[in-house]
Amino acid sequence: MFDSIAPRYDLLNRVLSAGLDRRWRNQAIDALGLSSGARVLDLCTGTADLALAATKRISGARVLGVDFSSEMLRRGLAKVRAGEHARAIQLVRGDASCIPAADGSVDAVTIGFGIRNVAEPGRALEEIARVLRSGGRLAILEFGEPRIPGVRTLYRWYFRYLLPLIGRLVSKHQSAYSYLPASVGAFPPPAEFARRIAAAGFSQVQAVPLTFGIVYLYVASRR
Ligand SMILES: C[S@@+](CC[C@H](N)C(=O)[O-])C[C@H]1O[C@@H](n2cnc3c(N)ncnc32)[C@H](O)[C@@H]1O
């Protein structure tokens, strides 16, 4: 599915979020509070937007981006090569449930809109805990639901009906953008997901609503 939506993935992100996706990624990077030269692992990196944001916002950061879709990575690589920080980002094909990195080898892990898609999220959290150094930081962006009733009703209509329609017309994929609201509906609520992060070996877990709670930013530190 991700291979086939890769050609229009970035365009649809910008259009369907009205450009807010860039701001959410920047907020995730800033919440890590990293110092210069940090080693960052961006899991489910897709077309590398979060990896690119990390190199722009953290001076001297070195980023390893991992994803299992070769088409998403191919597009990500073209963007990385065209950017200012080409040498700071390495993209590798791999699975979030079996991360190709050594124990305690990174200062931070980021995941943008990817954990919901991972078949075994508990296994991925264990793997993240393994590769993070003690005190290392975690930032996960994932979709949520607005908490204000009127906004929630409006948003549900957009997310369940209009977004899949636009997604289908632009991507030409029949089901990928219907899968999006379905997979968000199946994802645990923020408090529950925060508990799962804590259970995987993290402290100071926070679930921060962004833009009325359309998106949640989960931040934590490795114990
Ligand atoms: C919605 S995209 C997010 C891409 C990017 N992080 C962003 O912020 O736009 C989800 C990505 O997760 C990847 N993915 C899903 N399950 C995965 C897994 N088990 N291991 C590695 N990548 C995975 C998909 O290939 C896809 O590129």
The ligand as an SDF file (V2000), in Angstrom:
LIG
                    3D

 27 29  0  0  0  0  0  0  0  0999 V2000
    1.9120    7.3050    7.1430 C   0  0  0  0  0  0  0  0  0  0  0  0
    3.5630    6.9750    6.6790 S   0  0  0  0  0  0  0  0  0  0  0  0
    4.4990    8.1120    7.6480 C   0  0  0  0  0  0  0  0  0  0  0  0
    5.7650    8.5620    6.9880 C   0  0  0  0  0  0  0  0  0  0  0  0
    6.5520    9.6700    7.6880 C   0  0  0  0  0  0  0  0  0  0  0  0
    7.0320    9.2760    8.9690 N   0  0  0  0  0  0  0  0  0  0  0  0
    5.7820   10.9520    7.8070 C   0  0  0  0  0  0  0  0  0  0  0  0
    5.8540   11.6040    8.8540 O   0  0  0  0  0  0  0  0  0  0  0  0
    5.1380   11.3540    6.8330 O   0  0  0  0  0  0  0  0  0  0  0  0
    3.8290    5.4540    7.5200 C   0  0  0  0  0  0  0  0  0  0  0  0
    5.1310    4.7910    7.1060 C   0  0  0  0  0  0  0  0  0  0  0  0
    5.3480    3.6720    7.9860 O   0  0  0  0  0  0  0  0  0  0  0  0
    5.9860    2.6530    7.2380 C   0  0  0  0  0  0  0  0  0  0  0  0
    5.8200    1.4040    8.0060 N   0  0  0  0  0  0  0  0  0  0  0  0
    4.6710    0.8170    8.4060 C   0  0  0  0  0  0  0  0  0  0  0  0
    4.9270   -0.2970    9.1240 N   0  0  0  0  0  0  0  0  0  0  0  0
    6.2800   -0.4050    9.1860 C   0  0  0  0  0  0  0  0  0  0  0  0
    7.1640   -1.3290    9.7890 C   0  0  0  0  0  0  0  0  0  0  0  0
    6.7030   -2.3790   10.4770 N   0  0  0  0  0  0  0  0  0  0  0  0
    8.4890   -1.1240    9.6660 N   0  0  0  0  0  0  0  0  0  0  0  0
    8.9760   -0.0680    8.9590 C   0  0  0  0  0  0  0  0  0  0  0  0
    8.1880    0.8400    8.3550 N   0  0  0  0  0  0  0  0  0  0  0  0
    6.8600    0.6800    8.4680 C   0  0  0  0  0  0  0  0  0  0  0  0
    5.2930    2.7030    5.8910 C   0  0  0  0  0  0  0  0  0  0  0  0
    6.0390    2.0910    4.8800 O   0  0  0  0  0  0  0  0  0  0  0  0
    5.1380    4.2130    5.6970 C   0  0  0  0  0  0  0  0  0  0  0  0
    6.2040    4.7580    4.9560 O   0  0  0  0  0  0  0  0  0  0  0  0
  1  2  1  0
  2  3  1  0
  2 10  1  0
  3  4  1  0
  4  5  1  0
  5  6  1  0
  5  7  1  0
  7  8  2  0
  7  9  1  0
 10 11  1  0
 11 12  1  0
 11 26  1  0
 12 13  1  0
 13 14  1  0
 13 24  1  0
 14 15  1  0
 14 23  1  0
 15 16  2  0
 16 17  1  0
 17 18  1  0
 17 23  2  0
 18 19  1  0
 18 20  2  0
 20 21  1  0
 21 22  2  0
 22 23  1  0
 24 25  1  0
 24 26  1  0
 26 27  1  0
M  CHG  2   2   1   9  -1
M  END
$$$$
